[in-house]
Amino acid sequence: MEIPEIGVAELAELLSGDISLIDVREPDEYAEARVPGAILIPLETIPERVSDLPGNHLYMICALGGRSLKAAEYLTARGWTCTNVAGGTNGWVEAGYPYDSGPTVD
């Protein structure tokens, strides 16, 4: 199954619109640095949290792109349209894009 991918520069352009960006990392990683607007749903919780997924086209992100690709494959097989963010949050931060950090309140 072929999952489309975009880089962090493309993601930066898309963020000005209304997209659903799902961060599948662990809560401590998410608190350290995250793309503004990313929704935390850790990879292992995806199956039980599918009802929490906003919309039908999801952009998936993790630290580098591996975990988000797994999540995208899982969800695509179940009817979602997913795009993986290659380079992930680490690539986003390294490219100098603004990021949020600190704990969040759910």
C-alpha positions in Angstrom: 0.0 0.0 0.0 1.5 3.3 -1.1 1.0 6.2 1.3 1.6 9.7 0.0 4.3 11.7 1.7 5.1 15.4 2.1 8.1 17.1 3.6 8.1 19.7 6.4 8.2 22.6 3.9 5.0 21.4 2.3 3.5 20.9 5.7 4.3 24.5 6.6 2.4 25.7 3.6 -0.6 23.5 4.4 -0.8 24.6 8.0 -2.2 28.0 6.9 -5.3 26.1 5.8 -7.6 23.8 7.8 -5.9 20.4 8.0 -6.0 17.6 10.6 -2.4 16.8 11.8 -2.2 13.8 14.0 1.0 13.4 16.1 1.5 9.7 17.0 4.4 10.1 19.3 4.4 9.6 23.1 3.1 12.3 25.4 6.6 13.2 26.7 7.9 13.7 23.1 4.8 15.8 22.3 5.4 18.0 25.3 9.1 18.5 24.3 8.3 19.9 20.8 5.3 19.7 18.5 4.1 21.3 15.3 1.5 23.9 16.2 -2.0 22.5 15.9 -0.9 18.9 16.0 -3.4 16.6 17.8 -1.7 13.9 20.1 -3.0 10.4 19.5 -0.1 8.0 20.4 0.4 5.2 17.9 -0.6 2.3 20.1 -3.9 4.1 21.0 -5.0 4.7 17.4 -7.2 1.5 17.2 -9.2 2.5 20.2 -9.3 6.2 19.4 -10.5 6.1 15.8 -13.7 7.9 16.8 -11.5 10.9 18.0 -10.0 11.3 14.5 -11.1 14.6 12.9 -12.2 14.4 9.3 -11.4 12.0 6.6 -8.0 13.3 5.3 -5.4 13.1 8.0 -1.8 14.2 8.0 0.3 11.9 10.2 3.5 13.0 12.0 5.9 11.4 14.5 9.6 12.1 15.3 11.1 11.1 11.9 8.3 9.4 9.8 8.4 5.7 10.7 5.6 5.5 13.4 3.4 7.9 11.5 3.8 5.8 8.3 2.6 2.7 10.3 -0.4 4.7 11.6 -1.2 5.9 8.1 -1.1 2.4 6.7 -3.4 1.2 9.5 -5.9 3.9 8.9 -5.7 3.8 5.1 -6.6 0.1 5.2 -9.7 1.1 7.2 -10.9 3.8 4.9 -9.2 7.0 5.8 -7.1 9.1 3.5 -3.7 9.7 5.0 -0.5 11.6 4.1 2.7 10.9 6.0 5.0 13.8 7.0 8.6 12.7 6.0 11.2 14.0 8.4 8.6 14.4 11.1 8.8 16.8 14.1 12.6 16.5 14.2 12.8 17.7 10.7 10.3 20.5 11.4 12.4 21.8 14.4 15.7 21.4 12.5 14.3 23.4 9.6 13.7 26.3 12.0 9.9 26.3 11.9 8.1 27.5 15.0 7.0 24.8 17.4 5.0 24.5 20.6 6.3 22.8 23.8 5.3 22.2 27.3 2.5 20.1 28.8 -1.0 20.3 27.3 -4.4 20.1 29.1 -6.8 17.5 27.6 
